[in-house]
Amino acid sequence: MAVLRAERGVSRRELAAALGVHYQTIGYLERGEYSPSLHLALRIAGFFEVPVEVVFSLTPFPRLGSTS
């Protein structure tokens, strides 16, 4: 989600406002400290206009900068 935000120039606060959540929720999601409801996951994917699998996956995504 952080990569999508950066690509589109959207701050955590802007995304949070668009989704109707607290900006700290976005940080929790990006750090993997919080799992969104299905409704929120779909709203996030809709905001970025991508399939939900692009934002969320059952298998962990490699860390940014990782070579594996």
N, C-alpha and C positions, 0 to 999 in steps of 0.2 A: 504494500500500500504506500509506503514511503517513496518508492520509486515512481509509482503512478502520480503521486502528489508533486514530486519534484519535476517530472516531465511536463506537467501541466501548470506548474507555478502556483499551486494551491497550498496555502498554509494549513496547519492543523486546525486553527480557529475557523478558517473559512469552510473547511470540509465539515467540521463539527456543526457549524451553523446551518449548512445546507442539509445535513442529516438530522438535525434536531437533537444532537447529543452534546454532552460537555466536551470541551476540547481535550481534557485529560483522557477521555475514553479513546480518542484516536491514538494517543501515545501508548496506552495499554495494549491496544490492538496491534500496533506496529511492533511492539516489543514481545508480543506473544504472551502477555500476562493476562489476557482476557479473550475469551472466545465469544464472538457475536451471536446473537440469535439469528435464525434463518432470515427473519424479516430485515434485520439490520444488514446482514451480509448481502442480501439481494439489493437493498437500497444503495449500499456502497458500490456494488458492481454497476448498478444503473447509473449512478452519478458519473462513474468513469466510462460508461458505455462499453463495457467489456463483459464477457461471460464471468460468472461468479468464480469459476475455476482459475481464472487469471489472478484473482485476488487471494483466494483461499484454496487450500489443498489439504488432503489427509496426510500426505507425506511432506515433511519439512522442505522448504526451499533452501538451496545453499545460501550461506551468508554472502552479502555483497563483498566482492573482492576475493572470494574463495576460488581456488583453482580446481577444486574437486567437484 
